[in-house]
Amino acid sequence: MAPAEPGLIAVEVAYSPAAREVELLPLTLAAGTPVLQALRAAGWFARHPEVDPAQVSVGVWGRRVSLSHPLREGDRVEVYRALQVDPKEARRLRYRKQGDRGRVRRKKPEAV
């Protein structure tokens, strides 16, 4: 993934539009290019018009950054989806659905 010319960097844009689906877009850009320009260069906004550019949430290698964050060689820009369900609520729903079946029951120690 190394660029051929000096002053250029190789980066990757990653997005998961749905569960178990991942888009990886390799790019070669000028060093210090902001995240927003990388997304535009990848054609990400054209491919996903349903996402508001002002509301998009991004990170580099799992760490949230701003759209003006300058990129470095080997960075992986990650575009995050909005949560469909609050994680705590999802856990409650799963618990109600499985009931007592999912509980771990511990055996009492036997008397000697």
C-alpha positions in Angstrom: 0.0 0.0 0.0 3.0 2.3 -0.3 2.8 5.2 -2.7 5.2 5.5 -5.6 5.9 9.2 -5.4 7.5 11.2 -2.6 5.0 13.6 -0.8 2.2 11.1 -1.3 0.7 8.9 1.3 -1.4 5.7 1.0 -4.6 5.6 3.2 -7.7 3.6 3.3 -11.3 4.6 3.8 -13.5 2.0 5.6 -17.3 2.0 5.9 -19.9 -0.6 6.9 -23.2 0.3 5.4 -24.9 -2.7 6.9 -24.0 -5.6 9.3 -21.4 -8.0 7.9 -20.8 -5.7 4.9 -17.6 -3.6 4.6 -16.4 -1.2 1.9 -12.6 -0.6 1.8 -11.3 2.1 -0.5 -7.6 2.5 -0.9 -6.4 6.0 -1.8 -3.1 7.8 -2.6 -3.2 11.4 -1.4 -0.9 14.3 -0.6 0.6 14.1 2.8 -1.5 16.0 5.4 -4.7 15.8 3.4 -7.7 16.3 5.8 -10.2 13.5 6.4 -13.0 15.4 4.6 -10.9 15.7 1.4 -10.1 12.0 1.6 -13.8 11.1 1.8 -14.5 13.4 -1.2 -11.6 11.9 -3.2 -12.9 8.4 -2.5 -16.3 9.5 -3.8 -17.8 8.4 -0.5 -20.5 11.1 -0.3 -21.6 10.4 -3.9 -21.9 6.7 -3.0 -23.8 7.4 0.2 -26.1 10.4 -0.4 -28.3 9.4 2.5 -25.6 10.5 4.9 -25.5 14.2 5.8 -21.8 15.4 5.4 -22.3 17.8 8.4 -23.4 14.9 10.6 -20.9 12.2 9.6 -18.8 10.7 12.4 -15.3 9.6 11.5 -12.2 8.1 13.2 -8.7 7.0 12.3 -7.9 3.5 13.5 -10.8 3.5 16.0 -10.1 6.9 17.5 -12.6 9.6 16.8 -11.2 12.6 14.9 -12.6 15.7 13.2 -13.1 16.1 9.5 -10.1 18.5 9.4 -7.7 16.0 10.9 -4.6 15.7 8.7 -3.8 12.1 7.5 -0.5 10.3 7.6 0.9 7.3 5.8 -1.0 4.1 6.5 -4.0 5.8 8.2 -7.3 4.0 8.0 -10.2 6.4 7.9 -13.4 4.8 9.4 -16.8 6.3 8.8 -19.2 5.4 11.6 -22.9 4.6 11.2 -25.5 6.0 13.6 -26.7 3.4 16.1 -30.1 2.0 15.3 -30.8 0.9 18.9 -29.3 1.9 22.2 -26.9 -0.9 23.3 -28.4 -1.1 26.7 -31.9 -1.4 25.3 -30.7 -4.1 22.8 -29.3 -6.1 25.8 -32.6 -5.8 27.7 -34.6 -7.0 24.6 -32.3 -10.0 24.1 -32.7 -10.9 27.8 -36.5 -10.7 27.6 -36.5 -12.8 24.5 -34.3 -15.6 25.9 -35.7 -15.4 29.4 -34.1 -17.8 31.9 -32.6 -20.0 29.2 -29.5 -17.8 28.9 -28.7 -17.6 32.6 -25.7 -19.4 33.9 -26.6 -21.5 36.9 -23.8 -22.3 39.3 -23.8 -25.6 41.2 -23.6 -25.4 44.9 -20.6 -27.2 46.3 -21.4 -30.6 47.6 -21.0 -31.4 51.3 -18.3 -33.9 52.1 
